């Protein structure tokens, strides 16, 4: 028994599979993901939810939903009904902040040539400029890119301060000197361990905070992959930091 049309049938099946794969990729690309949701309708659009291009987002007063698609965010504020996808013109200057936030090797700053005149306000960043800097004001789970080079960060460079770190009966004091807003985690006394609580106090903190570290297999290369990883690991402070930076880069809504 012969099947003279078998090669053609195989070719037809391969073509159909290729078309289906392209269709699936197109569908995935058209999806938006909720990366932040606050307000009365937050339960309808929980963080991590995926929306199809045909979906509509209906918000009431007080709602604010941030959607991410293709590495960009789009902020929706209620009341109103919106499409799940839309064009966003990203600000080039603020987009560079997103790139700096994702950089695997954070650029730390010292005072350098900075100077200010009498009466000028002391400059202070309200947000650490890189995902892998540990802002010691924020408790919760922190995803560590490289335990050996983990850096602590503070929002200004003025004055000497000392941060106390305790865990498992051990204690370390980290001194951050005037003119610097970062200092290396004391790995010699308190090495980074996963699933262990570290209590941080002093250094201007109004109250102690507790930090727990989460391991990362790889450091994501894109904003989208970073958001998904931070969600999966429960690293909320870093997720908020990235989403805030991405939202600021929005140049408009579609």
SULRA-V227702 format. One record per run of one state. SS is the DSSP state (helix for helix, strand for strand, loop for the rest). FROM is the first residue (numbers start at 1). TO is the last residue. Records with the same first field share a line. If there is no record, write none. Layout:
BEGIN
SS->FROM-TO ; FROM-TO
END
This chain:
BEGIN
loop->1-5 ; 31-31 ; 39-49 ; 52-55 ; 60-63 ; 70-71 ; 78-79 ; 84-89 ; 91-91 ; 103-109 ; 111-132 ; 136-139 ; 144-146 ; 150-150 ; 154-160 ; 168-169 ; 177-179 ; 181-181 ; 185-193 ; 195-196 ; 203-208 ; 215-222 ; 234-235 ; 249-249 ; 251-254
helix->6-30 ; 92-102 ; 147-149 ; 223-233 ; 236-248
strand->32-38 ; 50-51 ; 56-59 ; 64-69 ; 72-77 ; 80-83 ; 90-90 ; 110-110 ; 133-135 ; 140-143 ; 151-153 ; 161-167 ; 170-176 ; 180-180 ; 182-184 ; 194-194 ; 197-202 ; 209-214 ; 250-250
END
